[in-house]
């Protein structure tokens, strides 16, 4: 199954035209956001 969707990341619209595995994509985005947040927290601490 191919999923077509538009995703908003940091207020910027990113179109994902052909996305075969939406859960893997969501997991990668979540991991990236968590990593960025941890990095920012550690950097400012």
C-alpha distance matrix in Angstrom:
0.0 3.8 6.4 9.9 12.9 16.5 18.1 21.9 23.5 27.4 27.7 25.9 22.9 20.2 17.4 14.1 12.7 9.6 8.5 6.1 8.1 9.8 12.3 13.5 14.1 15.9 17.9 19.0 20.1 22.0 23.7 24.7 26.2 28.0 29.3 30.6 32.2 33.9 35.1 36.5 38.2 39.7 40.7 42.6 44.1
3.8 0.0 3.8 6.6 9.9 13.4 15.3 19.1 20.8 24.7 24.8 22.8 19.7 16.9 13.8 10.6 8.9 5.9 5.6 4.7 7.7 8.9 12.2 13.0 12.6 14.7 17.2 17.6 18.3 20.7 22.5 23.0 24.4 26.6 27.8 28.7 30.5 32.4 33.3 34.6 36.6 38.1 38.9 40.7 42.5
6.4 3.8 0.0 3.8 6.4 10.1 11.9 15.7 17.8 21.6 21.5 19.8 16.6 14.2 11.3 8.4 7.6 5.9 5.0 6.0 7.7 7.2 10.8 12.3 11.1 12.5 15.5 16.2 16.2 18.5 20.7 21.1 22.1 24.4 26.0 26.5 28.1 30.3 31.3 32.3 34.2 36.1 36.7 38.3 40.2
9.9 6.6 3.8 0.0 3.8 7.2 9.9 13.6 16.0 19.7 19.2 17.1 13.7 11.5 8.2 6.1 5.0 5.4 6.1 8.7 10.5 9.4 13.1 14.3 12.2 13.5 16.9 17.0 16.3 18.9 21.4 21.1 21.8 24.6 26.1 26.1 27.7 30.3 31.0 31.6 33.8 35.8 36.1 37.6 39.7
12.9 9.9 6.4 3.8 0.0 3.8 6.4 10.0 12.8 16.4 15.7 14.0 10.6 8.9 6.3 5.4 6.4 8.0 7.9 10.9 11.7 9.4 12.7 14.2 11.4 11.9 15.6 15.8 14.3 16.8 19.6 19.1 19.3 22.2 23.9 23.6 25.0 27.8 28.6 28.9 31.0 33.3 33.6 34.7 36.9
16.5 13.4 10.1 7.2 3.8 0.0 3.8 6.8 9.9 13.2 12.1 10.3 6.9 5.9 4.3 5.7 7.8 10.4 10.4 13.9 14.3 11.6 14.6 15.7 12.4 12.4 16.1 15.8 13.6 16.1 19.0 18.0 17.7 20.9 22.6 21.7 23.0 26.1 26.7 26.6 28.9 31.3 31.3 32.3 34.7
18.1 15.3 11.9 9.9 6.4 3.8 0.0 3.8 6.4 10.0 9.6 8.4 5.9 5.2 6.0 7.0 10.2 12.3 11.4 14.7 14.2 11.1 13.3 14.1 10.7 10.0 13.5 13.2 10.4 12.8 15.7 14.6 14.0 17.3 19.0 18.1 19.3 22.4 23.1 23.0 25.2 27.6 27.7 28.6 31.0
21.9 19.1 15.7 13.6 10.0 6.8 3.8 0.0 3.8 6.6 5.8 5.4 4.5 5.8 8.3 10.2 13.5 15.8 15.0 18.3 17.5 14.4 16.0 16.7 13.1 12.0 15.0 14.4 11.0 12.9 15.9 14.2 12.8 16.3 18.1 16.5 17.3 20.8 21.3 20.7 22.9 25.6 25.4 26.0 28.5
23.5 20.8 17.8 16.0 12.8 9.9 6.4 3.8 0.0 3.8 5.4 5.3 6.5 7.0 10.3 11.7 15.3 17.3 16.1 19.2 18.1 15.2 16.1 16.2 12.7 11.5 13.8 12.6 9.0 10.9 13.3 11.1 9.6 13.3 14.7 12.8 13.9 17.4 17.7 17.0 19.5 22.0 21.7 22.5 25.0
27.4 24.7 21.6 19.7 16.4 13.2 10.0 6.6 3.8 0.0 3.8 5.5 8.4 9.9 13.5 15.3 18.8 21.0 19.9 23.0 21.8 18.8 19.5 19.4 16.1 14.6 16.4 15.1 11.5 12.7 14.7 12.2 10.0 13.4 14.6 12.0 12.6 16.3 16.3 15.0 17.5 20.2 19.6 19.9 22.7
27.7 24.8 21.5 19.2 15.7 12.1 9.6 5.8 5.4 3.8 0.0 3.8 6.6 9.4 12.7 15.2 18.5 21.1 20.5 23.8 23.0 19.9 21.1 21.4 17.9 16.6 19.0 17.9 14.2 15.6 18.1 15.7 13.5 16.9 18.4 15.7 16.2 19.9 20.0 18.4 20.8 23.7 23.0 22.9 25.8
25.9 22.8 19.8 17.1 14.0 10.3 8.4 5.4 5.3 5.5 3.8 0.0 3.8 6.3 9.8 12.6 15.6 18.5 18.3 21.9 21.6 18.9 20.5 20.5 16.8 16.2 18.8 17.3 13.9 16.1 18.3 15.7 14.4 18.1 19.0 16.6 17.8 21.4 21.1 19.9 22.7 25.2 24.3 24.7 27.8
22.9 19.7 16.6 13.7 10.6 6.9 5.9 4.5 6.5 8.4 6.6 3.8 0.0 3.8 6.5 9.7 12.4 15.5 15.6 19.3 19.4 16.7 18.9 19.2 15.5 15.2 18.3 17.1 14.0 16.6 19.0 16.8 16.0 19.7 20.8 18.9 20.3 23.7 23.6 22.9 25.5 28.0 27.4 28.0 30.9
20.2 16.9 14.2 11.5 8.9 5.9 5.2 5.8 7.0 9.9 9.4 6.3 3.8 0.0 3.8 6.4 9.4 12.2 12.4 16.1 16.4 14.2 16.7 16.5 12.8 13.3 16.3 14.7 12.2 15.3 17.5 15.3 15.3 19.0 19.8 18.4 20.3 23.4 23.2 23.0 25.8 28.0 27.4 28.6 31.3
17.4 13.8 11.3 8.2 6.3 4.3 6.0 8.3 10.3 13.5 12.7 9.8 6.5 3.8 0.0 3.8 5.9 9.2 10.1 13.9 14.9 13.0 16.1 16.2 12.7 13.8 17.0 15.8 13.9 17.1 19.3 17.7 18.0 21.5 22.5 21.4 23.4 26.4 26.4 26.4 29.2 31.2 30.8 32.1 34.8
14.1 10.6 8.4 6.1 5.4 5.7 7.0 10.2 11.7 15.3 15.2 12.6 9.7 6.4 3.8 0.0 3.8 5.9 6.4 10.1 11.3 10.0 13.2 13.1 9.9 11.7 14.8 13.7 12.6 15.9 17.9 16.8 17.7 20.9 21.8 21.4 23.5 26.1 26.3 26.9 29.4 31.2 31.2 32.8 35.2
12.7 8.9 7.6 5.0 6.4 7.8 10.2 13.5 15.3 18.8 18.5 15.6 12.4 9.4 5.9 3.8 0.0 3.8 6.4 9.7 12.1 11.5 15.2 15.2 12.5 14.6 17.7 16.7 16.1 19.4 21.3 20.3 21.4 24.5 25.3 25.0 27.2 29.7 29.9 30.6 33.2 34.9 34.8 36.4 38.9
9.6 5.9 5.9 5.4 8.0 10.4 12.3 15.8 17.3 21.0 21.1 18.5 15.5 12.2 9.2 5.9 3.8 0.0 3.7 6.3 9.3 9.8 13.4 13.2 11.3 13.9 16.6 15.9 16.1 19.2 20.8 20.3 21.9 24.7 25.4 25.6 27.9 30.1 30.4 31.5 33.9 35.4 35.6 37.5 39.7
8.5 5.6 5.0 6.1 7.9 10.4 11.4 15.0 16.1 19.9 20.5 18.3 15.6 12.4 10.1 6.4 6.4 3.7 0.0 3.8 5.7 6.2 9.7 9.5 7.9 10.6 13.1 12.8 13.3 16.2 17.8 17.8 19.4 21.8 22.8 23.4 25.5 27.5 28.1 29.4 31.5 33.0 33.5 35.5 37.4
6.1 4.7 6.0 8.7 10.9 13.9 14.7 18.3 19.2 23.0 23.8 21.9 19.3 16.1 13.9 10.1 9.7 6.3 3.8 0.0 3.8 6.3 9.1 9.0 8.9 11.7 13.5 13.7 15.1 17.4 18.7 19.3 21.2 23.2 24.1 25.3 27.3 28.9 29.7 31.3 33.3 34.5 35.3 37.4 39.1
8.1 7.7 7.7 10.5 11.7 14.3 14.2 17.5 18.1 21.8 23.0 21.6 19.4 16.4 14.9 11.3 12.1 9.3 5.7 3.8 0.0 3.8 5.5 5.5 6.5 8.8 10.2 11.0 12.7 14.5 15.7 17.0 18.8 20.3 21.4 23.0 24.7 26.1 27.3 29.0 30.6 31.9 33.0 35.1 36.4
9.8 8.9 7.2 9.4 9.4 11.6 11.1 14.4 15.2 18.8 19.9 18.9 16.7 14.2 13.0 10.0 11.5 9.8 6.2 6.3 3.8 0.0 3.8 5.5 5.1 6.1 8.6 9.9 10.6 12.2 14.2 15.3 16.5 18.2 19.8 21.0 22.4 24.2 25.6 26.9 28.5 30.1 31.2 33.0 34.4
12.3 12.2 10.8 13.1 12.7 14.6 13.3 16.0 16.1 19.5 21.1 20.5 18.9 16.7 16.1 13.2 15.2 13.4 9.7 9.1 5.5 3.8 0.0 3.8 5.4 5.0 6.1 8.6 9.8 10.4 12.1 14.1 15.3 16.3 18.1 19.8 20.9 22.2 24.0 25.6 26.7 28.2 29.8 31.5 32.6
13.5 13.0 12.3 14.3 14.2 15.7 14.1 16.7 16.2 19.4 21.4 20.5 19.2 16.5 16.2 13.1 15.2 13.2 9.5 9.0 5.5 5.5 3.8 0.0 3.8 5.5 5.1 6.2 8.7 9.8 10.5 12.3 14.3 15.3 16.3 18.3 20.0 21.0 22.3 24.3 25.7 26.7 28.1 30.3 31.4
14.1 12.6 11.1 12.2 11.4 12.4 10.7 13.1 12.7 16.1 17.9 16.8 15.5 12.8 12.7 9.9 12.5 11.3 7.9 8.9 6.5 5.1 5.4 3.8 0.0 3.8 5.4 5.2 6.3 8.6 10.0 10.6 12.4 14.3 15.3 16.6 18.4 20.0 21.0 22.6 24.4 25.7 26.7 28.7 30.2
15.9 14.7 12.5 13.5 11.9 12.4 10.0 12.0 11.5 14.6 16.6 16.2 15.2 13.3 13.8 11.7 14.6 13.9 10.6 11.7 8.8 6.1 5.0 5.5 3.8 0.0 3.8 5.5 5.1 6.1 8.6 9.9 10.6 12.2 14.1 15.3 16.4 18.2 19.8 21.0 22.4 24.2 25.4 27.0 28.4
17.9 17.2 15.5 16.9 15.6 16.1 13.5 15.0 13.8 16.4 19.0 18.8 18.3 16.3 17.0 14.8 17.7 16.6 13.1 13.5 10.2 8.6 6.1 5.1 5.4 3.8 0.0 3.8 5.4 5.0 6.1 8.5 9.9 10.5 12.1 14.1 15.3 16.3 18.0 19.9 21.0 22.2 23.8 25.8 26.7
19.0 17.6 16.2 17.0 15.8 15.8 13.2 14.4 12.6 15.1 17.9 17.3 17.1 14.7 15.8 13.7 16.7 15.9 12.8 13.7 11.0 9.9 8.6 6.2 5.2 5.5 3.8 0.0 3.8 5.5 5.2 6.1 8.6 9.9 10.5 12.2 14.2 15.3 16.3 18.3 19.9 20.9 22.1 24.3 25.6
20.1 18.3 16.2 16.3 14.3 13.6 10.4 11.0 9.0 11.5 14.2 13.9 14.0 12.2 13.9 12.6 16.1 16.1 13.3 15.1 12.7 10.6 9.8 8.7 6.3 5.1 5.4 3.8 0.0 3.8 5.5 5.1 6.2 8.6 9.8 10.5 12.2 14.2 15.2 16.4 18.3 19.9 20.7 22.5 24.2
22.0 20.7 18.5 18.9 16.8 16.1 12.8 12.9 10.9 12.7 15.6 16.1 16.6 15.3 17.1 15.9 19.4 19.2 16.2 17.4 14.5 12.2 10.4 9.8 8.6 6.1 5.0 5.5 3.8 0.0 3.8 5.4 5.2 6.1 8.5 9.9 10.5 12.2 14.0 15.3 16.4 18.2 19.6 21.2 22.3
23.7 22.5 20.7 21.4 19.6 19.0 15.7 15.9 13.3 14.7 18.1 18.3 19.0 17.5 19.3 17.9 21.3 20.8 17.8 18.7 15.7 14.2 12.1 10.5 10.0 8.6 6.1 5.2 5.5 3.8 0.0 3.8 5.5 5.1 6.0 8.5 9.9 10.5 12.0 14.1 15.3 16.2 17.8 20.0 20.9
24.7 23.0 21.1 21.1 19.1 18.0 14.6 14.2 11.1 12.2 15.7 15.7 16.8 15.3 17.7 16.8 20.3 20.3 17.8 19.3 17.0 15.3 14.1 12.3 10.6 9.9 8.5 6.1 5.1 5.4 3.8 0.0 3.8 5.5 5.1 6.1 8.6 9.9 10.4 12.2 14.2 15.2 16.1 18.3 19.8
26.2 24.4 22.1 21.8 19.3 17.7 14.0 12.8 9.6 10.0 13.5 14.4 16.0 15.3 18.0 17.7 21.4 21.9 19.4 21.2 18.8 16.5 15.3 14.3 12.4 10.6 9.9 8.6 6.2 5.2 5.5 3.8 0.0 3.8 5.4 5.1 6.1 8.5 9.7 10.5 12.2 14.1 15.0 16.5 18.1
28.0 26.6 24.4 24.6 22.2 20.9 17.3 16.3 13.3 13.4 16.9 18.1 19.7 19.0 21.5 20.9 24.5 24.7 21.8 23.2 20.3 18.2 16.3 15.3 14.3 12.2 10.5 9.9 8.6 6.1 5.1 5.5 3.8 0.0 3.8 5.5 5.1 6.1 8.5 9.9 10.5 12.1 13.9 15.5 16.3
29.3 27.8 26.0 26.1 23.9 22.6 19.0 18.1 14.7 14.6 18.4 19.0 20.8 19.8 22.5 21.8 25.3 25.4 22.8 24.1 21.4 19.8 18.1 16.3 15.3 14.1 12.1 10.5 9.8 8.5 6.0 5.1 5.4 3.8 0.0 3.8 5.5 5.2 6.0 8.6 9.9 10.5 11.9 14.2 15.3
30.6 28.7 26.5 26.1 23.6 21.7 18.1 16.5 12.8 12.0 15.7 16.6 18.9 18.4 21.4 21.4 25.0 25.6 23.4 25.3 23.0 21.0 19.8 18.3 16.6 15.3 14.1 12.2 10.5 9.9 8.5 6.1 5.1 5.5 3.8 0.0 3.8 5.5 5.0 6.1 8.6 9.9 10.2 12.2 14.1
32.2 30.5 28.1 27.7 25.0 23.0 19.3 17.3 13.9 12.6 16.2 17.8 20.3 20.3 23.4 23.5 27.2 27.9 25.5 27.3 24.7 22.4 20.9 20.0 18.4 16.4 15.3 14.2 12.2 10.5 9.9 8.6 6.1 5.1 5.5 3.8 0.0 3.8 5.4 5.1 6.1 8.5 9.7 10.7 12.1
33.9 32.4 30.3 30.3 27.8 26.1 22.4 20.8 17.4 16.3 19.9 21.4 23.7 23.4 26.4 26.1 29.7 30.1 27.5 28.9 26.1 24.2 22.2 21.0 20.0 18.2 16.3 15.3 14.2 12.2 10.5 9.9 8.5 6.1 5.2 5.5 3.8 0.0 3.8 5.5 5.1 6.0 8.3 10.0 10.5
35.1 33.3 31.3 31.0 28.6 26.7 23.1 21.3 17.7 16.3 20.0 21.1 23.6 23.2 26.4 26.3 29.9 30.4 28.1 29.7 27.3 25.6 24.0 22.3 21.0 19.8 18.0 16.3 15.2 14.0 12.0 10.4 9.7 8.5 6.0 5.0 5.4 3.8 0.0 3.8 5.5 5.2 5.9 8.6 9.9
36.5 34.6 32.3 31.6 28.9 26.6 23.0 20.7 17.0 15.0 18.4 19.9 22.9 23.0 26.4 26.9 30.6 31.5 29.4 31.3 29.0 26.9 25.6 24.3 22.6 21.0 19.9 18.3 16.4 15.3 14.1 12.2 10.5 9.9 8.6 6.1 5.1 5.5 3.8 0.0 3.8 5.5 5.0 6.1 8.4
38.2 36.6 34.2 33.8 31.0 28.9 25.2 22.9 19.5 17.5 20.8 22.7 25.5 25.8 29.2 29.4 33.2 33.9 31.5 33.3 30.6 28.5 26.7 25.7 24.4 22.4 21.0 19.9 18.3 16.4 15.3 14.2 12.2 10.5 9.9 8.6 6.1 5.1 5.5 3.8 0.0 3.8 5.5 5.4 6.0
39.7 38.1 36.1 35.8 33.3 31.3 27.6 25.6 22.0 20.2 23.7 25.2 28.0 28.0 31.2 31.2 34.9 35.4 33.0 34.5 31.9 30.1 28.2 26.7 25.7 24.2 22.2 20.9 19.9 18.2 16.2 15.2 14.1 12.1 10.5 9.9 8.5 6.0 5.2 5.5 3.8 0.0 3.8 5.6 5.2
40.7 38.9 36.7 36.1 33.6 31.3 27.7 25.4 21.7 19.6 23.0 24.3 27.4 27.4 30.8 31.2 34.8 35.6 33.5 35.3 33.0 31.2 29.8 28.1 26.7 25.4 23.8 22.1 20.7 19.6 17.8 16.1 15.0 13.9 11.9 10.2 9.7 8.3 5.9 5.0 5.5 3.8 0.0 3.8 5.7
42.6 40.7 38.3 37.6 34.7 32.3 28.6 26.0 22.5 19.9 22.9 24.7 28.0 28.6 32.1 32.8 36.4 37.5 35.5 37.4 35.1 33.0 31.5 30.3 28.7 27.0 25.8 24.3 22.5 21.2 20.0 18.3 16.5 15.5 14.2 12.2 10.7 10.0 8.6 6.1 5.4 5.6 3.8 0.0 3.8
44.1 42.5 40.2 39.7 36.9 34.7 31.0 28.5 25.0 22.7 25.8 27.8 30.9 31.3 34.8 35.2 38.9 39.7 37.4 39.1 36.4 34.4 32.6 31.4 30.2 28.4 26.7 25.6 24.2 22.3 20.9 19.8 18.1 16.3 15.3 14.1 12.1 10.5 9.9 8.4 6.0 5.2 5.7 3.8 0.0
